[in-house]
């Protein structure tokens, strides 16, 4: 199947997730040629390998830098600890990387198609704002954002409920797992899809995941050639970690991963016991990770051929409480003068776990996934001072909300669509 078809479809007709047919492993000297290169250069080079059979070289060289027109700073806290800041895009969250690239991919693929496309997305926080902003005003598209009512931060909600136009925000009386289930049921409804052209911008979309591979490779390539790089990834729906593993499979110089979670510990329990047992999600201060049934677990199993031992050799996991998160925010501020949001704090906690099984004396890179001002209600009490709010976030908070409301039933969502 062509990448274009996978991106436009969003989810496979049988309800499964698309994965690359192959991940061409590039040799070490190819990666060495990109060492210390700018982020956009690394992204274009990887895109050429992954997508070059469907794009002209010039198309990717224009599309990728246009989407990824913001920096990815790497902040050194000490000799073995660095923060990879992924929140410098327009919505101040890492999901701008995938959402902005996906929007441009779809615009490129759909340029000659006049039938409107509905992008259906479930969000536990930042996905909604990133996707809404990326597609706001894009011709022939409608974005429908499902989110659990009362379970996202005020700033997150303001970013995707105040745009209007081709953006419809839908508050669901339920949890994020309900929202994700509703989205999957809509994609599986053949009758609905005959009436509405649906695609996804969640991490179930391969078009969202592929661009996230780029920052793992870029960050790893900034380290020295002898460095043993371990990424600590705040993990909820496990799309971010799946993208990192895909970059590793492509040959990026990565030695291991830490899947750091909040109390929603479905995958850590699987790694420990071998039993995959989803549970209802638990609300925490790191709400974007409140996922009890992570859809991208299927991709992780595929990436490791269903071999739990191989997965455990590359991925360690640890689980953290709300109190752990608050203490970590305070510790980062006290020790390093670094202000972190709750999800970033969980990634930092992942670096303090017992040594990763795949390496000794690692360089720990933890992913900073959201601007702390988006979670000021958690961050400010922990550090004892105010967090300055960027202008665009303040403007979003001041705008009126435009929200539809439904129960967690397929019938209500289908009627709305």
C-alpha positions as CSV (number, residue, x, y, z in Angstrom):
1,X,0.0,0.0,0.0
2,X,1.2,3.5,-0.8
3,X,2.0,5.9,2.1
4,X,-0.5,8.3,0.7
5,X,-3.3,5.8,1.0
6,X,-2.3,5.0,4.6
7,X,-2.3,8.7,5.5
8,X,-5.6,9.5,3.9
9,X,-7.3,6.4,5.4
10,X,-5.9,7.0,8.9
11,X,-6.9,3.5,10.1
12,X,-7.0,0.3,8.2
13,X,-10.4,-1.1,7.2
14,X,-10.1,-3.9,9.7
15,X,-9.6,-1.5,12.6
16,X,-5.8,-2.2,12.7
17,X,-3.0,0.4,12.5
18,X,-0.8,0.9,9.5
19,X,3.0,0.3,9.8
20,X,5.8,0.7,7.3
21,X,6.2,-2.4,5.1
22,X,9.9,-2.0,5.7
23,X,12.2,0.3,7.7
24,X,15.3,0.5,5.6
25,X,18.3,0.4,8.0
26,X,20.9,3.0,7.1
27,X,24.6,2.3,7.7
28,X,26.6,4.0,10.4
29,X,28.5,6.1,7.9
30,X,25.2,7.5,6.6
31,X,24.2,8.7,10.1
32,X,27.7,10.0,10.7
33,X,27.3,12.3,7.7
34,X,24.3,13.9,9.5
35,X,26.1,14.2,12.9
36,X,25.6,17.8,14.3
37,X,23.5,18.7,11.2
38,X,20.5,21.1,11.8
39,X,17.2,19.5,12.7
40,X,15.5,20.3,9.4
41,X,18.4,18.7,7.5
42,X,18.2,15.5,9.4
43,X,14.4,15.5,8.9
44,X,14.6,15.9,5.2
45,X,17.3,13.2,4.8
46,X,15.2,10.7,6.7
47,X,12.1,11.7,4.8
48,X,13.9,11.1,1.5
49,X,14.7,7.5,2.6
50,X,11.2,6.8,4.0
51,X,9.0,8.6,1.5
52,X,11.2,9.3,-1.5
53,X,9.3,6.8,-3.7
54,X,6.2,9.0,-3.5
55,X,7.7,12.5,-3.5
56,X,10.1,14.3,-5.7
57,X,13.3,15.4,-3.8
58,X,12.4,19.0,-4.1
59,X,8.9,18.5,-2.7
60,X,10.2,17.0,0.6
61,X,12.9,19.6,0.8
62,X,10.2,22.3,0.7
63,X,7.4,20.5,2.7
64,X,9.4,19.3,5.7
65,X,11.1,22.6,6.6
66,X,7.9,24.5,6.1
67,X,6.1,22.3,8.6
68,X,9.0,22.1,11.1
69,X,9.9,25.8,11.1
70,X,10.7,26.0,14.8
71,X,13.8,24.9,16.8
72,X,14.4,21.8,18.9
73,X,16.7,23.0,21.6
74,X,18.7,20.4,23.6
75,X,19.4,21.8,27.1
76,X,22.3,20.3,29.0
77,X,21.6,20.0,32.8
78,X,24.7,18.1,33.7
79,X,27.3,15.9,32.0
80,X,24.9,12.9,31.6
81,X,21.5,14.6,31.5
82,X,19.9,16.7,28.8
83,X,16.4,17.9,28.0
84,X,15.2,17.7,24.4
85,X,12.7,20.6,24.2
86,X,9.9,19.7,21.7
87,X,7.5,22.5,22.7
88,X,8.6,25.4,20.6
89,X,6.0,25.1,17.9
90,X,2.8,27.2,17.7
91,X,0.8,25.3,20.3
92,X,3.7,24.8,22.7
93,X,3.6,21.0,22.7
94,X,5.6,18.2,21.0
95,X,2.6,17.2,18.9
96,X,3.1,20.2,16.6
97,X,5.9,18.1,15.0
98,X,3.6,15.4,13.8
99,X,0.4,17.5,13.3
100,X,2.0,20.2,11.2
101,X,3.7,17.7,9.0
102,X,0.6,15.6,8.6
103,X,-1.4,18.7,7.6
104,X,1.0,19.5,4.8
105,X,1.1,15.9,3.7
106,X,-2.7,15.7,3.5
107,X,-2.8,19.1,1.7
108,X,-0.3,17.8,-0.8
109,X,-2.1,14.5,-1.4
110,X,-5.6,16.1,-1.5
111,X,-4.8,19.1,-3.7
112,X,-6.9,17.8,-6.6
113,X,-9.8,16.3,-4.6
114,X,-12.8,18.5,-4.1
115,X,-14.7,16.3,-1.7
116,X,-14.2,17.5,1.9
117,X,-12.1,15.5,4.3
118,X,-13.1,15.1,8.0
119,X,-10.1,14.7,10.4
120,X,-11.4,12.9,13.5
121,X,-9.2,13.1,16.5
122,X,-9.5,12.0,20.1
123,X,-7.4,14.0,22.6
124,X,-6.4,13.7,26.2
125,X,-4.8,17.2,26.0
126,X,-2.2,18.5,23.5
127,X,-3.2,16.5,20.4
128,X,-6.4,18.5,20.0
129,X,-4.7,21.9,20.0
130,X,-1.9,20.8,17.8
131,X,-4.2,19.3,15.2
132,X,-6.7,22.1,15.3
133,X,-4.0,24.7,14.8
134,X,-2.3,22.8,12.0
135,X,-5.5,22.4,10.0
136,X,-7.3,25.6,10.9
137,X,-8.4,27.3,7.7
138,X,-7.1,24.5,5.5
139,X,-9.5,24.3,2.5
140,X,-11.7,21.2,2.1
141,X,-11.0,19.9,5.6
142,X,-13.1,19.7,8.8
143,X,-11.5,18.8,12.1
144,X,-13.6,17.2,14.8
145,X,-11.8,17.0,18.2
146,X,-13.2,14.6,20.8
147,X,-12.1,15.3,24.4
148,X,-13.2,14.1,27.8
149,X,-15.2,16.8,29.4
150,X,-13.6,18.4,32.4
151,X,-10.4,16.3,32.1
152,X,-8.0,18.6,30.1
153,X,-6.3,21.7,31.4
154,X,-7.9,25.1,30.9
155,X,-5.1,26.2,28.5
156,X,-5.3,23.0,26.5
157,X,-9.1,23.3,26.1
158,X,-8.8,27.0,25.2
159,X,-6.4,26.2,22.3
160,X,-8.8,24.0,20.4
161,X,-12.3,25.2,21.5
162,X,-11.9,28.8,20.6
163,X,-10.9,28.6,16.9
164,X,-14.3,28.0,15.2
165,X,-14.4,27.9,11.4
166,X,-13.5,24.4,10.2
167,X,-12.7,23.2,13.8
168,X,-15.4,21.5,15.9
169,X,-14.7,20.7,19.5
170,X,-16.8,18.0,21.0
171,X,-16.8,17.4,24.8
172,X,-17.6,13.7,25.6
173,X,-19.2,12.7,28.9
174,X,-16.5,10.1,29.7
175,X,-12.8,9.4,29.7
176,X,-10.1,9.6,27.0
177,X,-10.5,5.9,26.5
178,X,-14.2,6.5,25.6
179,X,-13.1,9.2,23.1
180,X,-10.5,6.9,21.5
181,X,-13.1,4.0,21.3
182,X,-15.6,6.4,19.6
183,X,-13.0,7.3,17.0
184,X,-12.2,3.7,16.3
185,X,-15.9,2.8,16.0
186,X,-16.4,5.6,13.6
187,X,-13.6,4.4,11.4
188,X,-15.0,0.9,11.5
189,X,-18.5,2.0,10.5
190,X,-18.6,1.3,6.7
191,X,-22.0,3.0,6.3
192,X,-20.8,6.2,8.0
193,X,-17.6,6.2,5.9
194,X,-19.7,6.1,2.7
195,X,-21.3,9.4,3.7
196,X,-18.3,11.1,5.4
197,X,-14.6,10.9,4.2
198,X,-12.8,10.2,7.5
199,X,-9.1,10.3,8.4
200,X,-7.2,10.5,11.6
201,X,-4.6,12.8,13.1
202,X,-4.2,10.8,16.3
203,X,-1.0,8.8,16.8
204,X,-3.0,6.0,15.1
205,X,-2.1,8.0,11.9
206,X,1.2,6.8,10.4
207,X,1.5,10.3,9.0
208,X,1.7,11.7,12.5
209,X,4.2,9.1,13.7
210,X,6.8,9.2,10.9
211,X,7.7,12.9,11.5
212,X,8.3,12.1,15.2
213,X,11.1,9.8,14.2
214,X,13.1,12.8,13.1
215,X,13.8,14.4,16.5
216,X,15.0,11.2,18.0
217,X,17.6,10.8,15.3
218,X,18.5,14.5,15.5
219,X,19.0,14.5,19.3
220,X,21.0,11.3,19.2
221,X,23.3,12.7,16.5
222,X,24.2,15.7,18.6
223,X,26.0,13.4,21.0
224,X,29.5,12.2,20.4
225,X,29.9,9.1,18.2
226,X,30.9,7.0,21.3
227,X,27.9,8.1,23.4
228,X,25.4,5.6,24.5
229,X,22.1,7.5,24.2
230,X,19.1,6.5,26.2
231,X,15.8,8.4,25.7
232,X,13.3,8.7,28.5
233,X,9.9,9.2,27.0
234,X,6.7,10.3,28.9
235,X,4.3,7.6,27.7
236,X,0.5,7.4,27.5
237,X,-0.8,6.2,24.2
238,X,2.8,5.1,23.3
239,X,2.9,6.8,19.9
240,X,5.9,8.9,20.8
241,X,7.8,5.8,22.0
242,X,6.8,3.8,18.9
243,X,8.3,6.6,16.7
244,X,11.5,6.4,18.7
245,X,11.7,2.7,18.2
246,X,11.1,3.1,14.5
247,X,14.0,5.6,14.3
248,X,16.2,3.0,16.1
249,X,15.1,0.3,13.7
250,X,16.2,2.6,10.9
251,X,19.7,2.7,12.4
252,X,19.7,5.9,14.4
253,X,22.4,5.7,17.1
254,X,20.2,5.0,20.1
255,X,21.1,2.5,22.8
256,X,17.8,2.3,24.7
257,X,14.5,3.8,25.9
258,X,12.7,4.3,29.1
259,X,8.9,4.3,29.0
260,X,8.0,6.5,31.9
261,X,4.3,6.5,32.8
262,X,1.9,7.9,35.4
263,X,-0.4,5.6,37.2
264,X,-1.8,4.3,33.9
265,X,0.7,1.5,33.8
266,X,-0.7,-1.0,31.3
267,X,2.5,-1.4,29.3
268,X,4.9,-1.4,32.3
269,X,2.8,-4.3,33.7
270,X,3.0,-6.1,30.4
271,X,6.8,-5.8,30.3
272,X,7.0,-7.1,33.9
273,X,4.4,-9.9,33.7
274,X,3.9,-10.7,30.0
275,X,0.2,-10.1,30.3
276,X,-1.5,-7.2,28.4
277,X,-4.4,-6.2,30.5
278,X,-5.9,-2.7,29.7
279,X,-7.7,-1.0,32.6
280,X,-10.0,2.0,32.8
281,X,-7.8,5.1,32.7
282,X,-7.0,7.0,36.0
283,X,-7.0,10.8,36.1
284,X,-3.6,12.3,37.0
285,X,-1.8,15.6,37.0
286,X,-0.2,14.5,33.7
287,X,-3.5,14.2,31.9
288,X,-2.2,13.8,28.4
289,X,-0.9,10.4,29.5
290,X,-4.1,9.2,31.1
291,X,-4.6,6.2,28.8
292,X,-5.6,2.8,30.0
293,X,-5.7,1.1,26.6
294,X,-2.8,2.5,24.6
295,X,-3.5,1.9,20.9
296,X,0.1,2.1,19.8
297,X,1.0,-1.0,21.9
298,X,0.1,-2.9,18.7
299,X,2.8,-1.1,16.8
300,X,5.4,-1.8,19.6
301,X,4.5,-5.5,19.4
302,X,5.0,-5.4,15.6
303,X,8.3,-3.6,15.9
304,X,9.6,-6.4,18.2
305,X,7.9,-9.2,16.4
306,X,5.8,-10.0,19.4
307,X,9.0,-10.9,21.4
308,X,8.6,-9.5,24.9
309,X,12.2,-10.3,25.8
310,X,13.5,-8.3,22.8
311,X,11.2,-5.4,23.9
312,X,12.5,-5.6,27.5
313,X,16.1,-5.6,26.2
314,X,15.5,-2.2,24.5
315,X,12.8,-0.6,26.7
316,X,12.7,-0.4,30.5
317,X,9.6,1.1,32.2
318,X,8.7,2.8,35.4
319,X,5.6,4.2,37.0
320,X,5.1,7.5,38.9
321,X,2.5,8.9,41.2
322,X,1.1,12.5,41.3
323,X,3.3,13.1,44.4
324,X,6.4,11.9,42.5
325,X,5.6,14.3,39.7
326,X,5.2,17.3,42.0
327,X,8.5,16.4,43.7
328,X,10.3,16.1,40.4
329,X,9.1,19.5,39.2
330,X,10.4,21.0,42.4
331,X,13.7,19.1,42.2
332,X,14.4,20.2,38.6
333,X,13.8,23.8,39.5
334,X,15.9,23.6,42.7
335,X,18.8,21.7,41.2
336,X,19.0,23.1,37.7
337,X,16.8,26.1,37.6
338,X,14.7,24.2,35.0
339,X,10.9,24.6,34.9
340,X,9.1,21.5,33.6
341,X,5.5,20.6,33.0
342,X,4.1,17.3,34.6
343,X,4.8,15.2,31.6
344,X,8.3,16.4,31.2
345,X,8.8,15.8,34.9
346,X,7.8,12.1,34.4
347,X,10.4,11.8,31.6
348,X,13.0,13.2,34.0
349,X,12.0,10.7,36.7
350,X,12.6,8.0,34.1
351,X,16.3,8.9,34.0
352,X,16.6,8.2,37.7
353,X,15.4,4.6,37.4
354,X,17.8,1.7,37.7
355,X,20.3,1.6,34.9
356,X,19.0,0.7,31.5
357,X,19.7,-3.0,30.7
358,X,21.2,-2.3,27.3
359,X,23.9,0.1,28.3
360,X,26.2,1.3,31.1
361,X,27.1,5.0,31.8
362,X,24.4,6.3,29.4
363,X,23.8,9.8,28.2
364,X,20.2,10.3,29.3
365,X,18.0,12.5,27.1
366,X,14.5,13.1,28.4
367,X,11.8,14.5,26.2
368,X,10.3,17.9,27.3
369,X,6.9,17.6,25.7
370,X,4.9,20.7,26.7
371,X,5.5,24.3,27.9
372,X,5.1,24.5,31.7
373,X,2.6,27.4,31.3
374,X,0.1,24.9,29.9
375,X,0.0,23.3,33.4
376,X,0.6,26.3,35.6
377,X,-2.0,25.0,38.2
378,X,0.4,22.1,38.9
379,X,3.8,23.7,38.2
380,X,3.4,27.0,40.2
381,X,2.7,25.4,43.6
382,X,5.6,23.0,43.1
383,X,8.2,25.7,42.4
384,X,6.7,28.5,44.5
385,X,6.6,31.1,41.8
386,X,4.6,32.1,38.8
387,X,5.2,30.7,35.3
388,X,5.1,33.4,32.6
389,X,2.5,32.6,30.0
390,X,3.3,33.1,26.3
391,X,1.2,35.6,24.5
392,X,-0.7,33.1,22.2
393,X,-1.8,31.1,25.2
394,X,-3.1,34.1,27.0
395,X,-5.0,35.2,23.9
396,X,-6.6,31.7,23.7
397,X,-7.7,31.8,27.3
398,X,-9.4,35.1,26.7
399,X,-11.5,33.9,23.7
400,X,-15.0,32.4,24.2
401,X,-15.4,28.6,24.0
402,X,-17.3,26.9,21.1
403,X,-18.2,23.4,22.2
404,X,-20.6,20.6,21.2
405,X,-21.4,18.0,23.8
406,X,-22.3,14.3,23.4
407,X,-22.5,11.2,25.5
408,X,-20.0,8.4,24.9
409,X,-22.1,6.6,22.2
410,X,-21.4,5.8,18.6
411,X,-24.9,6.9,17.6
412,X,-24.4,10.4,19.0
413,X,-21.0,10.8,17.3
414,X,-22.3,9.5,14.0
415,X,-25.2,11.9,14.0
416,X,-22.8,14.8,14.7
417,X,-20.5,13.8,11.9
